[in-house]
Amino acid sequence: MFRRVAIIGGGAAGAALLSELLERAPTQSLHLDWYTGGGSPGRGVAYDTASERHLLNVRAASMGMFASRPSGFLEYAQQIDRSIAGTDFLPRRLYGDYLETEIARALARAPSLGHDVRVIPFAVDAVVPENDGVNVFHGDTASRVEAAVLALGALPPQPIAGVSDAALASGRYVTLPWHFLRELRPDPQPREVAVIGLGLTAVDVLLELAAKWPGAHFTAVSRHGQLPEVHLAQATAPLDDGGDLHESMRDLPNVRRWLRLLREAIAQSDDWRIVIDSLRPHTAALWALLPHEERARFLRHARWAWERSRHRMPKQVRAGVAALERSGRLQRLRGRVRAVDGDADGRLRLELVHAGVAQTVSADLTIQTIGLDTDVRRTPHPLVRQLATNGHIIPDPLGLGCEAEPDGRLRHNKHVWPRLFAIGSLLRGTLWESTAMPEIRQQARQLADQLLAS
């Protein structure tokens, strides 16, 4: 049992682990240091929004913080509004409130159980793991713990290749869309806005900007020009919970064969979404079977289709985007952004290419929304850079976080640290599905069991 543990990261993953540890009744008291990095503990980037337009992309009934109580969030929401149903997609703001409530409850209960918890509103500057402990540094303060957990969430997004220094220096190229939206003020001024990417973040950005900037027109660019798919009105699952398909895929871990099996299963199903959802409990095991070459092939050729099918949007969100398109305020383009630079008028010029044909788009503002950044090899994140530079962690060769064991222990120099763990997006190379709350809470439960094991 590790009695003194540092949790590094103030988002939902860190909150889930902290709460799981404090929910238990271990034989000995715990000393927990939670380094939240400032901001509102628990909300992180994902749930630190006040907008009612930003909805969860998972139904309320599946968003509980604890694996043992998956309906916890629904129960919390129904105390506020009894008309809320488990199939509803609720505001992320409300989910942030729920996380804060659960954290406050756990912290208030901790002293009566003999636990000592310090919520430290600073970022960790360096971590030095050893086989018998972990040294944690922030500012001029150093502490030694028995185990440390990296719960950092997504890494700071980096500009895509081809964005010039002049474009970045102009302030008209935005790489942190959530920070930008938090400071956004209503303004009727006409603007041309370019959005790079067409995933769930792009949809949220478009709807928020469209509401607050009624004079703005948008050009959204992605390689395939397609929006995320839409959720069914009701949650459903096949009778065998995807077991037959899963077993067939296990027999031969090959991306081309898997795609053929998926098409066959979809052809026999009432709806393709039922097939995709049935694989969710098996995704980590299937991903583990893929050799490096097949993983790379998946990322090159099938990732975009999987992402838009797996990470879907609520119907009301899709309706809002459709309304923007019908009104002529939103245009979607297919293409790869080859370069972004300033022009003589102080605007930005985006050079696109699709099927060998070049195209230029001019914009007053460009917002990059290309999804989670988990590439440890090129991140400016100070702590992650320190760990990688010193050889304490090994970057995943495909840019999917760090090399790790399925239980979260991080690898280094062909060995495994016995006391340094990760949870959440840094494990994407090991587990693939490692960013949504249903997976995060399961990781938190298993990691808590491991940390408290005799």
N, C-alpha and C positions, 0 to 999 in steps of 0.2 A: 504494500500500500504506500502510495506517495502522499505524505501529509502536507507538504509545502509545494504548491503548484502556482506557476505564473501562466495566466491566459493573456495573450498578446493580440489585441484587436477588439474594437468596441462595437462591432456590428452584431447582426443576428446570430452568427455562428458562435461568437464568444459568449453572448448572452445565453444561448441554449445550453452550452457546456457548463457555464457557471451555475445555471438553475438546476441542471441535472445533478451536479455534484452536491448542491445544497438540499436537494430533495431527498437524498439518501440518508440513512442513519448509520454511518460508518462507526466502527468500534472505537475510533480515535478521532479527536478534533482535527479540523483542517485549517490550514493557513493559506488563503487564496489571495494572490495579487492580480487584479484585473486592470491591465493597461488599456485604457479606452481611447487614448490619443486625442481627447477633447471631444466636443460635440455632445450629443445626447446619447448616453450609453444604450446600446441595443438597436437603435434606429439605423446606424451606419449610413451609407449612401442610399440604399434601396428604399428605406422607409422614412427618410428625412424630407418629406414633402408635405406641403399644406394643401395641395391641389386636390379637389374632389374628382378631377378628370383622370388622375393617375390611379388606375385600378390594378388590383392583384390579378395575376394570370392563372391563379389556382383557385378553385372553389373554396368558399369559406369553411366548409366541413372538413377540409383536408389541411388546414393551415395551423393547427395547434402547435405550440412550441415543444410539447413533450410527446415522444413516441408512444408513451402509455396513455396519453389523452389527446388523440389527434383532433377531437372536436372541441378542444379548449377555446380556440378563437371564436368559433361559432357561438358557444355558450356566452362568452364575453360580449359579443356583438348583440346577441338577443336580449341581454340585460338592458341594453340601450334602446333597442328597437325590436320588439317581438315579431314584427312582420318579416324580418330577415330570414331567408331560407338557406339551407346548406348548399344549394346549388348556385347561390349568388356570388358574383365577383365584386368584392367590396373595396373601398378606397385603401390605398397603401398607408395613408395617414392614420386610418383607424387601426391598421395592423401595428403601426409604430406605437400607438397608444397602448395597445394590448401588451406588446413586449415590455414597455416601460412599467406597466402595472405588475406583470409577472416578476420582473426584476426587483421592483420595490418590495413585493411580498416575500421573495426569497431572502433579500438582504435583511428585512425586518425580523425574519424568523431565525436567521443564522446565529445570533448571540445566544439564544435560548438553547441551541443545540451544541453550544461550545465551540462554534466556528469563528475564526477571525478572518474577516474579509476586508481588503483594502481596495477601493476603487480609485485608481491612480489616473488622473486626467492628462496623461502625457504619453507621447509616443516613445517606444523603446528604440534606442540608438544602436545597440549591438547586443548580440547573444553569442555566448561562447559555450557550446555544449561539451561535456566530458562524460565519461562512462559512469561516473558516480555522482553527477549533479550537473546543473546548468547555471552559468553566470549571466545575469541580466543587467544591462547598463542603460541608464537614462540620465542625461545631464551629467552631473558630478556624483550621482548616486549609483552604487552597485549593490546587488543582492545575489545571494545564491539560493537556488531552489532545488528541490528534488526532481522536478519535471517541469517542462515548459511546453506550451501549445501555441502554435502559430495559427491564429484565426483572423487572417488579414483581409479576407474578401478579395475582390478583384484588385489588380495592380493599377497604378495610374496609367490611363491610356496615352499612348505615344502617337504623334502625327504619322499618318501613312507616308510611305515613300513618295517622294516627288513634291512634297510641300516645301516651298522655299523659305529661307530665313526671313525674307521680306514679308511674306504672307503671315508668318507667325508673329513678327514684330508689330504688324499693323493692328493687332488685337481683333481682327475681323475673322480669324480662323479659330474656332472653339473646339478644344479637345475634351473639355469637362462639361458635358451638357447639363448634368444635374446641378452643378455649382452655378452655371449660367442661369438656369431656370429659377433657382432660389432667389436670385437678385433681380429677376425680370420685373419690369413695371409696365403697366398698360401704355400703349402709344399708338395713335391712329396713323402715324406717318407711313406712306407707301414704302415698301422695301421688297427687294428680291433676295430671297433666302435659299441657299443651297444646302441640302442635307445629304451627307454621304453615308449610305447604309439604309436598309429598309426593314430592320428588325423591330423588336418590341420597343427598344429605346427610341428609335426614330419615330414610331407612332406616337409615343407620349410627347416627344418634342413637338411634333407637328400639331397635335391637338391643343397643346398649351399655348404655343406661339400664335396659332390661328385665332384663339379666343382673345388673347391679350394684344395682339397686333392685327386688328381687323383689316388694315390696308396692305398686309403682306401677301406676297405670292411665293409659292414654294416649288422648287425643283428638287426631287429626291432621286438619287442615283445609286444603283447597285448593279452588280454584274449580271443579275438575272431580272432585275426590275420588278420583283414580285414581293408582295406583302406577306406577313405571317398568315397562316391559315386561321380559321375561326373555330372556336369550341362548339361542340354540340350543346343544345339547350339543356340536356340532362346528362349526367355522368352514367356511363354504361361500361360493361366489360363482358367479354365472351365467357361462355360457360366453363371452359377449361382454363381460364385465366392465362391464355397464351402458352400453355404447357407444351402442346404438340409442336407449335412453331418454334418455341425455344429449344426443344430437344433436336429438332431438325437442323437448326442453326449451329448448335453445339457440335454436331457431327463433322462439319467441315467449316472451319473459321476462314471464310473467304468472302470478301465484300461483294463480288459479282454474284456468287451463289446466294448470299443473303438477300440481295435485292430481288433476285428471281423468286425466292421463297416468300418475300414480303408481297410481291405482286400477286402470287398465287393465293396467299391468304386473304388479301384484300378483295380479290375477285369472288371469294366465297363468303365474304362478310357483308352485313347490312351497311356498314360504313367504315371507311379506311381508318378513321380515328380510333375505333374500337381496337383494331389490330395494333396500332402504334402504342396505345395506352396499355395494352396487355403485356408489352415487352418491358415496361418500366421496372418491375421488380427484378428483372433478369439482366438489365443493361450492364451493370458492373461486371457480372460473371462473363457475359459475352465479350465485352471489351477486353477483359483479361486474356481471353483466348486468342485474340488477334495478334499476330506477329507484327514487328515494327513496320515492315513493308506494306502490310495490309492496312494498318492504321494510317499510314501516310497516304495511301490510295483513297481511303475513306475521306480524309480531310481535303484532298484535292478535288474529288469528283462528287461526293455524296453529302458532304457536311451541310452545304447550303440547303439541300432538300430536307434533310433530317431536322435541321434547326427550325425551319419554317413550319414543318409538320408537327414536331414535338412541342415547341414553345408557341402556343397559339394565343390568340387574343379573344376577349369576350365579344359577343355580337354587337353590343352597344358601341364598343370602341371601333369596330370595323364600320359601323354605320356612320360614325363621325368622320372617318377618313373618306368614305365613299361620298359623303356630302361635300367635302372639300374638292374632290375630283369633279363632281357634277357642276359645281359652281365655277370651275375653271381656276380655282386658287392653287391647285396642286397638280403638278405634272410629274409622272414617273418616267425615268429613262433607264435603259439598259446600257451598261458600259463600265469599263475600268477607268478609274481616275489616274491618269498618267502624270499629271503635274498640276500644281496650284501655285499661282503667282499673282502679284499685284499688277494692275494696269495703270495707265496714265491718269485715269479719272479717280484713282484711290479705291477702286473696287477690286474684287478678286476675280481672276480668270481661271476656270477649271478646264483642263484639256482631258477629254474623254476619248476612249477608243472602244469600238464594238464591232466585231466581225471585220476588222481591218479598216473600218471607216472612222475617221477622226471627227470630233465635234467639240465646240467650245461653248461653255456656259459662263455668263457673267453674273456676279452676285454681290450684294452689299455685305452679306454675312454668310459664312459657311460653317456648318456645325457637323462635326464628325461623330457618327453614332454606329460604330462598326462592331459593337458587342464587347464582351468582357475581355480584358487584357490579362493573360496569365503567363506571358512570356518572361520568365525569370532571366533569360539570357540578355535582355536589353532593357530591363526596367530601371528607372531612376529611383525606385523606392529605396531609401537609405538602408533600412534593416535588411531587406532581401539582398541588396547589392553587397552588403558587408558579409552576409552568410555565404553567398556564392563566391565572392572574391577570396575568402579565407578557406574555401573548400569544405565548409560545414554542411552544405547542401549541394545536390547535383541537379542542375536544370534538366527538365524533361527535354529530350532531343527534338520533340515536335512543338515545343513552346507551350506545353500544357502543364504549367506549374513545376513541381519538383518530383524527383524520383522518390517513391515511398512504398512502404508495404501497405496492403489493404487495410490494416488496422490503424494507419496514420503515422507510424514510425517513419522518420525520414532517413534516407540513405546518404552515405558519404563514403567515397573511396572504396567502393565494393563492400562496405559494411553497413550496418544499421545502428543508428543511435538508439540506445535503450530508454532514453529519457527526453528526447526531443520529438514532438508530434506536430502534425498539421491537421486542420479540419477545414472543409469547405473547398473553395476554388483552387487552392494550391494542389489538391489531390486529383485534379481533373485528368491528368495523364495516367493515373492509376485506376480511377473509378469511372471516368467519363462523366456520368451524371453525378454532379457534386456541387451544385449551386442553388438548387431550389429547396424550400423549407422541408418538404417531406424527406429528402435525402439528408439534409443538414441535421435534423432532429434525430434521425437514426444513427448517424455518425456520433452525435453528442452522447447518446445513450450508451453506445458500445464503448466509446472512449472513457466515459465516466466509470463504466464497469471495470475497464482495464486499469485505470488510475487507482481505483479503490480496492482492487483485488488483493487478497492476503498473500 
